[in-house]
């Protein structure tokens, strides 16, 4: 099921499955297969920056995702 996704290739990390709390969304990028990935930091995960698929953020942290997009829009237009 996940074999053809960035998660299936070991490129992303699902902190939600490990009961970690999302600290911040830093940036986003598009994987070569077209999947939207976000660079995030998790609380209690050291200073690591990890990638997570957009579908997980939409499911588990939609408000933080909306805040990230809103900030990007304001930064872009200023």
C-alpha positions in Angstrom: 0.0 0.0 0.0 2.7 2.5 1.0 5.5 1.1 -1.2 5.1 3.7 -3.9 5.0 6.7 -1.6 7.9 8.7 0.0 6.9 7.1 3.3 7.3 3.7 1.8 10.7 4.6 0.6 11.8 5.8 4.1 11.9 9.4 3.1 9.3 10.7 5.5 8.7 10.4 9.2 5.2 10.2 10.9 5.7 11.7 14.3 1.9 11.5 14.9 2.2 7.7 15.0 4.9 8.1 17.7 2.6 10.5 19.7 4.9 13.4 19.1 3.5 16.9 19.0 4.2 19.1 16.0 6.3 22.1 16.9 6.5 24.0 13.7 6.2 23.7 9.9 9.3 25.2 8.3 8.9 24.8 4.6 7.4 22.7 1.8 8.7 21.0 -1.4 7.4 18.6 -4.0 8.8 15.1 -4.2 9.8 13.8 -7.7 6.6 11.7 -7.8 4.5 14.8 -7.2 3.8 14.3 -3.5 3.8 17.5 -1.5 6.1 17.2 1.5 6.6 19.5 4.4 9.7 20.1 6.5 8.7 20.1 10.2 10.1 20.0 13.7 8.6 17.8 16.4 8.7 18.5 20.1 11.0 16.2 22.0 12.7 15.1 18.8 15.9 17.1 19.2 16.9 19.6 16.6 16.0 17.3 13.7 14.1 18.6 10.7 12.0 15.8 9.2 9.8 15.5 6.1 6.1 14.6 6.4 3.5 14.1 3.7 0.8 16.8 3.3 -2.0 14.2 3.7 -0.9 13.6 7.3 -0.8 17.3 8.2 -4.2 17.8 6.7 -5.5 15.0 8.9 -3.8 15.6 12.2 -2.8 19.3 12.2 -5.0 21.3 9.8 -4.9 24.5 11.8 -1.1 24.6 11.8 -1.1 23.9 8.1 -3.5 26.8 7.4 -1.4 29.1 9.6 1.7 28.1 7.6 0.0 28.8 4.2 -1.3 32.1 5.6 2.1 33.2 6.7 3.6 32.2 3.3 1.0 34.3 1.5 1.7 37.3 3.7 5.5 36.9 3.2 5.0 36.6 -0.5 2.9 39.7 -0.8 5.1 41.9 1.4 
